[in-house]
Amino acid sequence: MSSLFELTAELRHLLDVIELVDPSGELPVDLATWLDTAQGSYDQKVEGYCSVIGELEALAKAREEEAKRVRALAEVAWAKADRLKVALKDSLLKLSTPKVETTRYKVWVQTAGGKLPLQVIEEEVPHDLKKVELVTDKEKIRAILEGGAELPYARLLPRSQVLRIK
């Protein structure tokens, strides 16, 4: 049986090797070799896997939370920049100054290109000017299949198997 130090070193090595795993799911040679030659019982290997899985999930959760925090900061900065742009544009228009050139920037207000903006009151649009979109009613198809009928264009698939760790 391996010592705690050896198991920790093996698990750290496993973490390092997992980062090299191809997204297709194929294990690198180092990892396959480690799995074949690692000492200890199957239960210890399962425990090691669960430990690594838990560590990776905790890392992923922490990174997601940090990403949310940074995304919120970015949204605040974008909103401030937009407010400043509006204030600058309003100032240029109020002063009837079409263009200002500083040592670093050229600033001007111009009319946007492209198609003219369109405002539509949906409730008042006649039916001949509306698109009809056909959408497959998957719940209705599911009910038919669950009722025992067979359909040539749909079938129920078996449930996938999932791993649970508590």
N, C-alpha and C positions, 0 to 999 in steps of 0.2 A: 504494500500500500504506500502511495506517495505521501510525502510530508505536506503540510499546509503550504510551505514555501514553494515546493515543486508544483503543487496543484495551481497555486496562484500564478507562477511563471507560465505554466501550460495554458491557463485561461487567458493571460495577457497575450500570449503568442496567438491563441485562437482569435482574439479580438483583432489583432493586427492583420492576420491572414484573411479574416472575413471581409475586411475593407477592400481586399483585392478580388473578391468573388465577382465573377462575371454576372451581370444582371439576368442572364439566361438561367441562372441557378446552378451552373456547373461548379463543383468545388475545385479549387486549385490543388495541384499535386501535394503541396505542403500540408494542406488541411486533410486531404485524403490519407496521407501517410500518418499524420498525427492521430487521426481517428483509428487507424489500423494498429498502431503501436502503443497507444496510450495505456498505461497501467491502471488497474482498478476495476471495480465491478461496474456492471451496466448501470446500476442505480447511481453510482458516483458520476458517471458520464452524463446521465440525465440531469442530475443536480447541477453539474457544471454548465450544461446547456442552458438550463433555466436561469442560472445566475447571470450568464452572458446575455440572455434574452432580456432579463429584467434590467440590466445595466444599459443596454442599447435602447430599450423603451423609455427609460428615465431620461437618457440623453436626448432622444428624439422629442420627448415632451418638453424638456427644458428649452431646446432649440426652437420649437414651435411657439412657446410663450415669448421667447426673446424676439422672434420674428414678428409676432403680433405687436409687441411693444414698439419695435422700430418702425413697423408699418404705420402705427398710430402717429408717431412723431413725424413721419414723412407726410402723412395726410395734413397734419397741422401746418407744416412748412409750405405745402402746396397751397393750402387755403390762404395763408398769409401772403404768399406771392401773388395769388389771384386778386386779393383785395388791393394790394399795392398797384397792380396793373390797372385795375379799374380806376383807382384814384389818380394815377398818372394820366390815363386816357382822358378822364373827365377834366383834369387841369388843362391839358393841351387843347381840348375842345372849347372850354370856357374862355381861354385866352386867344382863341382863333390862331393858334400857333400850329401849323401843319407839320412842322419838322424842327427838331432840336438836335444839334450835333455837339457832343462833349468830346473830351480827349479819348474816352474809351468806347463810347456808344453813339449810334445814330438811332434816334427815336422818332417815329412818325405814326400818324393814324391814317389808315386807308380803309376803303370799303372792301368788304370780303368778297371773294369771287365765288364761282360755282353757281349752283341752282339757287333761285330765290327761295327764301324760307317759306314754308307752307303751314298754315294753321287750319285745322279741320275740326268741325264739331261732329263727332262720330254719330251721334243720335240722329242727325239730320241728313246724313249721306244716303242717297237712294240705293236700293239693293243691287241694281245693275252696275254700280261702281265699287262693289265690295268683292273681295276674293273669298272663295269658299275653300277652306283647308280641310282635307280629309285626314283624320287621325285615327290610327288603329286603336280600338278599344280592347286593350290587353286584359283588363279585368273581366270583360264579358267572355273573351276567348278562354281565359283560365276557368271560369265557371262552367263553360260547355265541356271542356276537357275533364274537369274534376267530376262532372256528372256522368262520365263514362263514354261520351261520344268521341269519335276519332275525326280529326280534321287533317286534310292533306298538306296544309300550310303551317301547321303548328303542332307542337308536342310538349308535354311536361318533361323536364329533365330531372334526373336524380339530384337530391341535395348533396352538396359537397361536404367533405369531412373537414372539421376544424380541430385545431389543437387548443386545449384549455390548460392554463397553468394557474394554480391558486397557491 
